[in-house]
Each structure stands twice: as C-alpha cells, then as structure tokens.
Amino acid sequence: MSFTATDTRPAYRNEAPRKQPGFLKALKIFWDFTFNKPADTVPDQALPVQVLTLAQLLAAPENTLYRLGHSTLLMKLNGEFWLTDPVFSKRASPVQWAGPARFHAPPIGIAELPPIKGVILSHNHYDHLDYAAIRQLADKTELFLAPLGVGDTLVSWGVPVDKVRQLGWWESVSAGSLKLTATPAQHFSGRTLWDGNKTLWASWVIESGGLRVFFSGDTGYFKGFKEIGDKFGPFDLTLMETGAYDPKWPDIHMQPRETMQAHIDLRGKVLLPIHNGTFDLAMHSWDDPFEQITALAAARGQTLATPMIGEALNIAQPQATGAWWRMP
C-alpha cells in the first residue's frame, strides 16, 4: 500500500480517546520541564558503550540484536540487517543547536553500517524519525516500512518511492524471509504545530521463520496488547517502551508496571526495555526505567534483557546481561 505526498488525510485517532491535558495543565508541564528539571535526569558521567565495527556485524551469528540507543535497534535476521527507528543525530530536535541531547554517541555510525535490508519506523516524532539519518540511509537501505503517512515524509526527504511501504494497523508485508505486521499503539504524531495526528503511529510484529519479535514503538498501555498477543504470540522477545513516562501524560507513555503488564499480555518470553538511556525526555531520573523494570521482573518472575549500548544479544536465546547503568 502506498500513497503520494499530495494525499489529504484526516487526523488519525487512538482506539480509546486520548485525554487532553488542557491549556493550563499543558503550560504547567512545559514550565516544569523547562525550569524545574531534577538534576538526575541526565547521567553525571559518561555511559559505557561497546563500539561496533562493520567486521563485527558481518561476522555476527544469525538472530543477533544490538541496541544502538533509545529505540534504535539493529537486528541481523537471515543474513540481512534491519533497523528500528534510526536516530543517530546529536539531538532529538528539529534543530541541532537546541533540544534533548544524547547521553552517548552511537556505537557505530551510519557510514560504517552494512547494507540495510529494511528500516522499520513506528511514528514521526523527532526521537524516532531523524531527518539526517534517513537521508544517509536512503541509498544503503532496500526497504522502508512506515505507518500510513510517514512514508510520504520519507519520499519528500528524497527516499525513492519504490523503496517505501506504508501500512495501516493489522496490515502485513513480506520482505525476503520476514513477515512484518503494523499493529496498534496508543500514541499521537506530529513534527510541527500544524500536523498533529496527520500520520499514523504503530507497533510492529516481526516474524522470521519460527522467531517472533514485538517492537512497541511509543505507546500508552491499552487493551490492544492482549489482542496482539492472542493473534501473534507468544513472542521470543518484546522490545518495550520503558522511559519518558510521567503521571501527567499517562495514556501516551507507559509506567514501568504497565510495560511489564503489556509484556505479559503479549505472552513475551524475554523483555528488553527501550526508549531510555539516551535522551532526557521526562522528569524521572535517567536510570529509573532500568531500576523499576528490573525490580518488576524479579517480583513477577519475568525474564529481562538489558544489554549495554552496542552489546550483542542473541534474540532466540538471550544471554544474561548485567546492570551496566549502576556505574561507580
């Protein structure tokens, strides 16, 4: 399914109406975020990163995953490489002189990456859709998979239209030996003051032979997780948003306890928390997502994977990972 950049689209909506904060509450959120940030939302020392090379990636075994930062993950599946929400710029912002800055450099640059079979995009927010990264990836990527409307943006940025596939919720596409399905999420979209919800947001189901991976994108907790789990589960690995949460915006980002429940709803075997450890996007301490989800996994008997940025993880049989964020 494809559309041209001239398509006129109505605003997209969540299955459950999003609770709008109202002007005064939104102003208070903005004020606190700008002037009342706690000091510990940013780490006070350099984060550990395992630097990657092209030779390492090419020699990696099948079903290997690398977390490159925030929601950017590189997966080697059936000899081909896939990227989710590639963000490599210094800032998650419309400009590179202001806005949330990275806590760490990516473990590898785009120029050093092998050819990419596909880029999987969840929505168009700046911490998930990076103009500079897309421009660099356009020539070395075979396929871009995007929710409805996001692909139009890619085409306007110079990605050849024949490389772009746009999907609505529950629509699937086959690419090589993989099957990918765009599934619901509870979020919103927009890159300016004038394009709110004009493009769709989605989570993704990635099927590679008998291996199943769920990529949450950004989402609040909603009943759709159970439906996705019933249709596609169990999942060998769930890549679940665990960060940038706050009680003031409960229906667009999950609290850690909701992330854990969503993983259980999905019938996931191993949970890898993402959307954390790279940008300062909320009021919680930078390491709170890791500490909370670790405690929840222990309390609920769930298996957790927390690889260091750049560390290889076996998707089919994830190895033990350490608490790298507990730096001396």
VOPAGU-2260 file (C-alpha; in pm, 1 decimal, decimal comma):
REM VOPAGU-2260
SITE   aa  ch    i         X         Y         Z
SITE  MET   A    0       0,0       0,0       0,0
SITE  SER   A    1     147,2     338,1     -98,2
SITE  PHE   A    2      32,0     696,2    -116,4
SITE  THR   A    3     167,5    1011,8    -272,4
SITE  ALA   A    4     275,8    1319,3     -83,0
SITE  THR   A    5     -30,3    1504,3    -214,8
SITE  ASP   A    6    -278,9    1280,2     -33,2
SITE  THR   A    7    -514,2    1460,7     203,0
SITE  ARG   A    8    -566,2    1266,2     524,2
SITE  PRO   A    9    -795,6    1313,0     820,7
SITE  ALA   A   10    -641,5    1308,9    1166,7
SITE  TYR   A   11    -575,2     961,1    1298,8
SITE  ARG   A   12    -716,0     855,6    1635,8
SITE  ASN   A   13    -647,2     602,7    1906,2
SITE  GLU   A   14    -896,2     324,0    1973,5
SITE  ALA   A   15    -956,6     483,9    2314,1
SITE  PRO   A   16    -980,9     865,7    2310,4
SITE  ARG   A   17    -668,1    1038,1    2438,2
SITE  LYS   A   18    -716,6    1255,6    2745,2
SITE  GLN   A   19    -604,3    1607,4    2656,6
SITE  PRO   A   20    -438,4    1799,8    2944,5
SITE  GLY   A   21    -596,6    2137,8    2866,9
SITE  PHE   A   22    -412,8    2466,6    2819,2
SITE  LEU   A   23    -325,4    2544,9    3182,7
SITE  LYS   A   24    -207,5    2193,4    3261,5
SITE  ALA   A   25      -5,7    2182,2    2940,1
SITE  LEU   A   26     151,8    2516,1    3030,9
SITE  LYS   A   27     242,5    2383,6    3377,2
SITE  ILE   A   28     400,8    2071,8    3221,1
SITE  PHE   A   29     604,3    2289,8    2985,4
SITE  TRP   A   30     713,2    2520,1    3270,2
SITE  ASP   A   31     823,7    2231,7    3493,8
SITE  PHE   A   32    1001,2    2058,0    3208,0
SITE  THR   A   33    1187,2    2377,3    3119,0
SITE  PHE   A   34    1266,5    2524,3    3461,2
SITE  ASN   A   35    1211,8    2258,5    3730,3
SITE  LYS   A   36    1403,3    1957,3    3595,8
SITE  PRO   A   37    1571,6    1743,2    3862,8
SITE  ALA   A   38    1949,0    1716,7    3823,7
SITE  ASP   A   39    1946,9    1337,8    3789,2
SITE  THR   A   40    1751,3    1323,5    3462,5
SITE  VAL   A   41    2094,4    1330,4    3294,1
SITE  PRO   A   42    2381,7    1097,2    3397,0
SITE  ASP   A   43    2672,2    1267,8    3574,0
SITE  GLN   A   44    2937,5    1061,4    3393,4
SITE  ALA   A   45    2992,3     906,4    3053,6
SITE  LEU   A   46    2785,1     596,3    2986,8
SITE  PRO   A   47    2959,1     272,5    2887,1
SITE  VAL   A   48    2923,0     192,6    2517,0
SITE  GLN   A   49    3060,9    -106,0    2326,4
SITE  VAL   A   50    3189,8      31,7    1998,2
SITE  LEU   A   51    3091,6    -173,7    1692,9
SITE  THR   A   52    3268,4    -228,7    1361,9
SITE  LEU   A   53    3146,6    -343,4    1022,5
SITE  ALA   A   54    3361,1    -655,8    1051,3
SITE  GLN   A   55    3194,5    -746,9    1383,3
SITE  LEU   A   56    2846,8    -709,7    1235,2
SITE  LEU   A   57    2924,8    -913,8     926,8
SITE  ALA   A   58    3073,6   -1191,2    1140,4
SITE  ALA   A   59    2787,2   -1192,8    1393,0
SITE  PRO   A   60    2574,0   -1506,3    1409,2
SITE  GLU   A   61    2212,8   -1511,0    1295,0
SITE  ASN   A   62    1943,9   -1366,4    1522,6
SITE  THR   A   63    2176,3   -1112,1    1681,9
SITE  LEU   A   64    2044,1    -779,5    1811,6
SITE  TYR   A   65    2233,8    -464,6    1904,9
SITE  ARG   A   66    2083,6    -173,7    2092,8
SITE  LEU   A   67    2225,5     145,1    1938,1
SITE  GLY   A   68    2042,2     385,4    2170,0
SITE  HIS   A   69    1689,6     498,5    2264,1
SITE  SER   A   70    1456,5     298,8    2032,3
SITE  THR   A   71    1718,1     233,6    1763,7
SITE  LEU   A   72    1798,2    -137,2    1732,8
SITE  LEU   A   73    1995,2    -326,8    1470,6
SITE  MET   A   74    1890,9    -687,4    1407,0
SITE  LYS   A   75    2062,8    -949,9    1193,4
SITE  LEU   A   76    1797,1   -1188,6    1067,2
SITE  ASN   A   77    1861,3   -1449,6     797,0
SITE  GLY   A   78    2180,3   -1276,8     691,3
SITE  GLU   A   79    2013,1    -937,0     648,6
SITE  PHE   A   80    2017,9    -627,9     869,0
SITE  TRP   A   81    1713,6    -439,4     995,2
SITE  LEU   A   82    1697,7    -108,6    1182,4
SITE  THR   A   83    1417,3      23,6    1401,9
SITE  ASP   A   84    1352,5     397,5    1444,8
SITE  PRO   A   85    1706,5     502,3    1345,8
SITE  VAL   A   86    1814,5     817,4    1531,4
SITE  PHE   A   87    2186,1     899,8    1506,4
SITE  SER   A   88    2183,4    1279,3    1540,0
SITE  LYS   A   89    2320,8    1457,9    1845,2
SITE  ARG   A   90    1979,3    1597,7    1937,6
SITE  ALA   A   91    1621,7    1469,9    1908,5
SITE  SER   A   92    1500,6    1804,4    1784,1
SITE  PRO   A   93    1407,4    1998,6    1471,2
SITE  VAL   A   94    1738,9    2185,8    1514,0
SITE  GLN   A   95    2080,7    2063,9    1625,1
SITE  TRP   A   96    2165,1    2366,3    1840,5
SITE  ALA   A   97    1885,8    2308,2    2094,2
SITE  GLY   A   98    1670,4    2027,8    2229,4
SITE  PRO   A   99    1735,3    1695,8    2405,9
SITE  ALA   A  100    2099,9    1591,8    2355,0
SITE  ARG   A  101    2233,2    1236,0    2351,7
SITE  PHE   A  102    2391,5    1093,6    2665,6
SITE  HIS   A  103    2623,8     884,4    2447,4
SITE  ALA   A  104    2741,3     857,0    2089,3
SITE  PRO   A  105    2600,9     573,9    1875,5
SITE  PRO   A  106    2825,4     265,9    1892,3
SITE  ILE   A  107    2861,7     278,5    1512,9
SITE  GLY   A  108    2798,3     544,4    1250,5
SITE  ILE   A  109    2565,1     505,3     955,1
SITE  ALA   A  110    2854,5     514,1     707,7
SITE  GLU   A  111    3008,3     208,8     878,5
SITE  LEU   A  112    2687,5       3,0     877,2
SITE  PRO   A  113    2645,9    -285,7     632,1
SITE  PRO   A  114    2373,4    -260,2     366,8
SITE  ILE   A  115    2035,5    -246,5     541,5
SITE  LYS   A  116    1754,1    -470,4     422,7
SITE  GLY   A  117    1485,7    -263,9     593,4
SITE  VAL   A  118    1415,0      28,7     824,4
SITE  ILE   A  119    1109,6     -12,8    1047,2
SITE  LEU   A  120     950,8     312,8    1166,3
SITE  SER   A  121     692,6     348,5    1443,4
SITE  HIS   A  122     593,8     717,2    1409,7
SITE  ASN   A  123     724,5    1060,6    1318,4
SITE  HIS   A  124     839,3    1218,0    1647,3
SITE  TYR   A  125    1192,2    1356,5    1645,2
SITE  ASP   A  126    1331,4    1092,3    1879,7
SITE  HIS   A  127    1214,5     822,6    1635,5
SITE  LEU   A  128    1233,6     979,9    1289,6
SITE  ASP   A  129    1567,5    1152,6    1225,9
SITE  TYR   A  130    1592,3    1351,8     901,1
SITE  ALA   A  131    1971,2    1332,1     881,2
SITE  ALA   A  132    1969,5     956,7     944,3
SITE  ILE   A  133    1703,2     891,0     680,4
SITE  ARG   A  134    1897,3    1091,9     424,6
SITE  GLN   A  135    2211,3     890,1     496,5
SITE  LEU   A  136    2024,5     559,8     493,0
SITE  ALA   A  137    1828,5     625,2     172,3
SITE  ASP   A  138    2090,0     480,9     -62,6
SITE  LYS   A  139    2204,5     187,2     152,5
SITE  THR   A  140    1857,6      63,4     253,1
SITE  GLU   A  141    1640,9    -159,5      35,6
SITE  LEU   A  142    1305,8    -102,0     207,4
SITE  PHE   A  143    1144,7     147,5     444,3
SITE  LEU   A  144     836,4      28,0     635,3
SITE  ALA   A  145     623,6     301,2     788,1
SITE  PRO   A  146     276,8     369,9     926,9
SITE  LEU   A  147      34,6     549,5     695,2
SITE  GLY   A  148     151,1     899,0     606,6
SITE  VAL   A  149     503,0     863,5     745,8
SITE  GLY   A  150     618,2     719,8     415,5
SITE  ASP   A  151     507,2    1039,3     240,8
SITE  THR   A  152     751,2    1227,1     460,9
SITE  LEU   A  153    1029,8     988,0     361,6
SITE  VAL   A  154     956,2    1043,2      -7,4
SITE  SER   A  155     958,3    1420,9      42,8
SITE  TRP   A  156    1303,6    1380,6     201,3
SITE  GLY   A  157    1440,5    1202,2    -104,5
SITE  VAL   A  158    1377,1     832,7     -37,0
SITE  PRO   A  159    1278,1     668,1    -368,7
SITE  VAL   A  160     907,4     597,0    -366,9
SITE  ASP   A  161     959,2     235,5    -475,4
SITE  LYS   A  162    1150,4     170,8    -152,5
SITE  VAL   A  163     863,8     283,1      71,8
SITE  ARG   A  164     578,5      68,0     204,7
SITE  GLN   A  165     306,0     228,2     417,3
SITE  LEU   A  166      81,1      16,4     634,6
SITE  GLY   A  167    -227,6      65,3     845,1
SITE  TRP   A  168    -292,1    -131,0    1162,7
SITE  TRP   A  169    -314,6    -508,7    1107,1
SITE  GLU   A  170    -167,3    -483,8     756,2
SITE  SER   A  171     131,6    -703,7     671,6
SITE  VAL   A  172     412,9    -711,4     419,2
SITE  SER   A  173     663,2    -982,9     331,9
SITE  ALA   A  174    1025,6    -887,1     277,6
SITE  GLY   A  175    1264,1   -1167,5     193,9
SITE  SER   A  176    1210,6   -1433,2     459,1
SITE  LEU   A  177    1042,9   -1193,6     703,3
SITE  LYS   A  178     680,3   -1104,5     758,7
SITE  LEU   A  179     613,6    -768,6     922,5
SITE  THR   A  180     278,6    -650,3    1054,1
SITE  ALA   A  181     189,6    -299,4    1168,6
SITE  THR   A  182     -12,7    -333,8    1487,6
SITE  PRO   A  183    -197,8     -78,7    1702,1
SITE  ALA   A  184     -37,2     152,7    1955,8
SITE  GLN   A  185    -180,4     427,9    2174,0
SITE  HIS   A  186      11,2     745,7    2099,6
SITE  PHE   A  187      -0,1    1050,6    1869,4
SITE  SER   A  188     207,3    1208,1    1592,5
SITE  GLY   A  189     332,0    1543,5    1470,5
SITE  ARG   A  190     653,7    1729,6    1394,8
SITE  THR   A  191     512,6    2084,8    1389,4
SITE  LEU   A  192     228,1    2281,4    1544,6
SITE  TRP   A  193      18,0    2220,7    1232,5
SITE  ASP   A  194      43,2    1848,4    1153,4
SITE  GLY   A  195     -87,0    1686,0    1470,6
SITE  ASN   A  196    -204,5    1326,5    1410,5
SITE  LYS   A  197    -187,3    1362,1    1032,8
SITE  THR   A  198      25,8    1047,2    1018,0
SITE  LEU   A  199     -33,3     713,9    1187,8
SITE  TRP   A  200     167,1     556,1    1473,4
SITE  ALA   A  201     215,6     182,4    1515,2
SITE  SER   A  202     385,8    -105,0    1690,5
SITE  TRP   A  203     530,8    -390,3    1483,5
SITE  VAL   A  204     529,6    -768,6    1479,6
SITE  ILE   A  205     842,5    -913,7    1317,4
SITE  GLU   A  206     829,3   -1280,3    1215,7
SITE  SER   A  207    1146,6   -1451,8    1097,2
SITE  GLY   A  208    1084,5   -1822,1    1046,3
SITE  GLY   A  209     981,0   -1951,7    1387,3
SITE  LEU   A  210    1116,8   -1641,5    1563,0
SITE  ARG   A  211     877,8   -1367,2    1673,9
SITE  VAL   A  212     977,4   -1018,8    1794,0
SITE  PHE   A  213     747,7    -737,2    1906,6
SITE  PHE   A  214     858,3    -372,7    1873,9
SITE  SER   A  215     634,7    -138,9    2072,4
SITE  GLY   A  216     733,4     199,8    1932,2
SITE  ASP   A  217     580,8     460,8    2163,9
SITE  THR   A  218     254,0     379,7    2337,1
SITE  GLY   A  219      45,2     404,6    2645,4
SITE  TYR   A  220     -97,0      88,6    2798,0
SITE  PHE   A  221    -418,5     -31,4    2630,3
SITE  LYS   A  222    -620,1    -344,8    2570,4
SITE  GLY   A  223    -463,5    -390,0    2227,2
SITE  PHE   A  224    -162,2    -565,9    2377,1
SITE  LYS   A  225    -378,3    -861,3    2471,8
SITE  GLU   A  226    -527,2    -874,0    2122,2
SITE  ILE   A  227    -181,4    -862,8    1961,3
SITE  GLY   A  228     -63,5   -1137,6    2196,1
SITE  ASP   A  229    -363,2   -1352,9    2110,3
SITE  LYS   A  230    -310,1   -1306,4    1735,2
SITE  PHE   A  231      69,2   -1335,2    1713,2
SITE  GLY   A  232     212,7   -1451,8    2044,8
SITE  PRO   A  233     399,3   -1591,6    2212,7
SITE  PHE   A  234     695,1   -1364,3    2136,5
SITE  ASP   A  235    1056,0   -1470,1    2182,0
SITE  LEU   A  236    1148,6   -1108,9    2257,8
SITE  THR   A  237     948,2    -793,9    2325,4
SITE  LEU   A  238    1120,2    -459,0    2266,6
SITE  MET   A  239     914,5    -247,0    2502,7
SITE  GLU   A  240     899,1     125,4    2569,5
SITE  THR   A  241    1018,3     186,9    2926,4
SITE  GLY   A  242    1105,1     553,2    2964,4
SITE  ALA   A  243     982,8     913,6    2927,1
SITE  TYR   A  244     684,1     834,3    3147,9
SITE  ASP   A  245     502,2    1060,8    3390,8
SITE  PRO   A  246     161,7    1057,1    3565,4
SITE  LYS   A  247      83,8    1380,1    3378,2
SITE  TRP   A  248      78,4    1201,8    3041,7
SITE  PRO   A  249     -48,6     851,7    3130,4
SITE  ASP   A  250    -207,2     748,7    2801,8
SITE  ILE   A  251      84,4     810,8    2561,6
SITE  HIS   A  252     373,8     651,6    2755,0
SITE  MET   A  253     360,1     353,1    2988,8
SITE  GLN   A  254     467,2     347,6    3350,5
SITE  PRO   A  255     713,6      59,7    3410,0
SITE  ARG   A  256     443,6    -151,8    3577,2
SITE  GLU   A  257     232,3    -108,4    3262,0
SITE  THR   A  258     526,1    -205,1    3041,3
SITE  MET   A  259     557,3    -526,0    3239,4
SITE  GLN   A  260     184,6    -596,8    3212,9
SITE  ALA   A  261     192,4    -528,8    2838,1
SITE  HIS   A  262     478,6    -777,4    2802,0
SITE  ILE   A  263     272,9   -1037,1    2989,2
SITE  ASP   A  264     -35,0    -957,0    2776,6
SITE  LEU   A  265     176,6   -1015,8    2466,8
SITE  ARG   A  266     290,4   -1351,7    2604,4
SITE  GLY   A  267     650,6   -1244,5    2575,6
SITE  LYS   A  268     931,1   -1473,6    2687,9
SITE  VAL   A  269    1201,1   -1206,7    2732,8
SITE  LEU   A  270    1155,2    -829,9    2773,1
SITE  LEU   A  271    1413,6    -579,1    2651,5
SITE  PRO   A  272    1333,8    -225,3    2777,2
SITE  ILE   A  273    1394,1      51,9    2521,7
SITE  HIS   A  274    1318,8     426,2    2489,0
SITE  ASN   A  275    1560,5     504,5    2771,9
SITE  GLY   A  276    1926,3     574,1    2843,9
SITE  THR   A  277    1986,1     813,6    2552,3
SITE  PHE   A  278    1772,8    1130,7    2578,0
SITE  ASP   A  279    1631,0    1339,4    2864,2
SITE  LEU   A  280    1259,4    1338,0    2782,6
SITE  ALA   A  281    1084,6    1330,8    3122,8
SITE  MET   A  282    1114,5    1422,6    3490,2
SITE  HIS   A  283    1231,9    1085,2    3623,3
SITE  SER   A  284    1597,6    1005,5    3685,9
SITE  TRP   A  285    1776,2     874,7    3379,2
SITE  ASP   A  286    1826,1     528,9    3533,4
SITE  ASP   A  287    1480,6     494,3    3692,7
SITE  PRO   A  288    1340,3     292,7    3397,4
SITE  PHE   A  289    1611,4      27,4    3441,1
SITE  GLU   A  290    1575,1       4,9    3818,3
SITE  GLN   A  291    1196,0     -14,4    3811,6
SITE  ILE   A  292    1168,1    -271,8    3535,2
SITE  THR   A  293    1440,8    -485,0    3695,9
SITE  ALA   A  294    1251,5    -492,1    4026,7
SITE  LEU   A  295     922,0    -566,1    3849,5
SITE  ALA   A  296    1074,0    -854,2    3650,6
SITE  ALA   A  297    1205,4   -1011,4    3971,1
SITE  ALA   A  298     872,7    -966,9    4150,5
SITE  ARG   A  299     668,0   -1114,3    3866,2
SITE  GLY   A  300     905,6   -1392,1    3763,1
SITE  GLN   A  301     975,3   -1249,3    3417,5
SITE  THR   A  302    1298,6   -1270,0    3219,5
SITE  LEU   A  303    1466,2    -937,8    3142,4
SITE  ALA   A  304    1745,4    -848,6    2896,0
SITE  THR   A  305    1930,4    -520,5    2949,6
SITE  PRO   A  306    2226,4    -522,9    2709,5
SITE  MET   A  307    2471,9    -236,0    2722,7
SITE  ILE   A  308    2457,6       1,1    2427,5
SITE  GLY   A  309    2640,8    -181,3    2148,2
SITE  GLU   A  310    2639,7    -519,7    2323,9
SITE  ALA   A  311    2533,1    -820,0    2115,7
SITE  LEU   A  312    2223,9   -1012,5    2227,4
SITE  ASN   A  313    2104,9   -1349,8    2098,0
SITE  ILE   A  314    1736,1   -1297,2    2016,1
SITE  ALA   A  315    1646,6   -1665,8    2022,6
SITE  GLN   A  316    1835,6   -1743,4    2344,9
SITE  PRO   A  317    1919,6   -1416,7    2521,6
SITE  GLN   A  318    2220,2   -1448,4    2749,9
SITE  ALA   A  319    2244,7   -1296,6    3097,7
SITE  THR   A  320    2305,1    -921,8    3094,2
SITE  GLY   A  321    2442,0    -704,7    3372,6
SITE  ALA   A  322    2316,9    -386,5    3537,5
SITE  TRP   A  323    2556,1    -167,1    3336,0
SITE  TRP   A  324    2376,3     153,8    3441,3
SITE  ARG   A  325    2489,1     109,8    3803,7
SITE  MET   A  326    2816,0     285,8    3743,1
SITE  PRO   A  327    3063,0     351,1    4028,4
